[in-house]
Amino acid sequence: MRYSFKADFFKALSHRLRIQILDTLRPGPLSVGEIKEKLGSSSRPSQQLAVLRARNLVRAERSGTNDPLHGQRPGDLASARAARQIFDNQLVSVRTTLEDLRREG
């Protein structure tokens, strides 16, 4: 069960637009329209927001027609930060390897 939960969490983060949505919500709550505006007119965040809601990574605050969406809770944010740190470490490793190859070539 524990590994299923972890796998589902990372599946929720496995889509580019979902990650962009979470980054957009990091400073504070936004309506779906505001999210769409920040992401660009070609993005359609509704389906991806549904996935994030299902995994409790975003939540709506009922306050009228433009319900603001909130990002992760503090515990979820720590998990997302850990995932981002792993990703950043991988990028540093790849960059270092490429720089070494350039110097050798």
C-alpha positions as CSV (number, residue, x, y, z in Angstrom):
1,M,0.0,0.0,0.0
2,R,2.8,2.4,0.9
3,Y,4.5,1.9,-2.4
4,S,1.3,2.3,-4.3
5,F,0.7,5.7,-2.7
6,K,4.2,6.8,-3.6
7,A,3.8,5.6,-7.1
8,D,0.5,7.4,-7.5
9,F,2.1,10.6,-6.1
10,F,4.9,10.5,-8.7
11,K,2.4,9.6,-11.4
12,A,0.6,12.8,-10.6
13,L,3.8,14.7,-11.1
14,S,4.7,12.9,-14.3
15,H,3.0,15.4,-16.6
16,R,4.6,18.7,-17.7
17,L,1.5,20.8,-17.3
18,R,0.7,19.4,-13.9
19,I,4.2,20.4,-12.7
20,Q,3.7,23.9,-14.3
21,I,0.4,24.2,-12.4
22,L,1.9,23.3,-9.1
23,D,4.8,25.8,-9.7
24,T,2.2,28.5,-10.6
25,L,0.3,27.8,-7.4
26,R,3.4,28.0,-5.2
27,P,3.1,31.7,-4.4
28,G,-0.6,31.5,-3.6
29,P,-4.1,30.5,-4.7
30,L,-5.4,31.3,-8.2
31,S,-8.6,30.6,-10.1
32,V,-8.6,28.2,-13.0
33,G,-8.8,31.3,-15.3
34,E,-5.8,32.8,-13.7
35,I,-3.8,29.6,-14.0
36,K,-4.7,29.3,-17.6
37,E,-3.6,32.9,-18.2
38,K,-0.3,32.4,-16.5
39,L,0.4,29.1,-18.4
40,G,-0.6,30.6,-21.8
41,S,-3.7,30.6,-23.9
42,S,-2.9,27.2,-25.5
43,S,-2.9,25.3,-22.2
44,R,-6.1,23.5,-21.0
45,P,-5.5,22.9,-17.3
46,S,-8.9,21.5,-16.3
47,Q,-8.1,17.8,-17.0
48,Q,-4.7,18.1,-15.3
49,L,-6.2,19.9,-12.3
50,A,-8.6,17.0,-11.9
51,V,-5.7,14.6,-11.6
52,L,-4.0,16.9,-9.1
53,R,-7.2,17.2,-7.1
54,A,-7.7,13.4,-7.1
55,R,-4.2,13.1,-5.5
56,N,-5.0,15.9,-3.1
57,L,-2.1,18.0,-4.5
58,V,-4.5,21.0,-5.1
59,R,-7.7,21.9,-3.3
60,A,-10.5,24.4,-4.2
61,E,-11.7,26.9,-1.7
62,R,-15.4,27.5,-2.3
63,S,-16.0,31.2,-2.5
64,G,-18.1,31.8,-5.5
65,T,-17.8,31.4,-9.3
66,N,-14.0,31.8,-9.4
67,D,-13.0,29.3,-6.7
68,P,-9.4,29.8,-5.9
69,L,-7.2,26.7,-6.1
70,H,-4.5,26.2,-3.5
71,G,-1.3,24.3,-4.0
72,Q,0.1,21.5,-1.9
73,R,-0.2,21.2,1.8
74,P,3.1,21.6,3.7
75,G,3.8,17.9,3.9
76,D,3.1,17.4,0.2
77,L,5.2,20.4,-0.6
78,A,8.2,18.8,1.2
79,S,7.7,15.7,-1.0
80,A,7.6,17.8,-4.1
81,R,10.7,19.7,-3.1
82,A,12.5,16.4,-2.5
83,A,11.5,15.2,-6.0
84,R,12.7,18.6,-7.4
85,Q,16.0,18.2,-5.6
86,I,16.5,14.7,-7.1
87,F,15.7,16.1,-10.5
88,D,18.1,19.1,-10.0
89,N,20.9,16.7,-8.9
90,Q,20.3,14.6,-12.1
91,L,20.6,17.7,-14.2
92,V,23.8,18.8,-12.5
93,S,25.2,15.3,-13.1
94,V,24.3,15.4,-16.8
95,R,25.7,18.9,-17.2
96,T,28.9,17.9,-15.6
97,T,29.2,14.9,-17.9
98,L,28.5,17.0,-21.0
99,E,31.1,19.6,-20.0
100,D,33.7,16.8,-19.4
101,L,32.9,15.4,-22.9
102,R,33.4,18.8,-24.5
103,R,36.7,19.3,-22.8
104,E,37.8,15.8,-24.0
105,G,36.5,16.3,-27.5
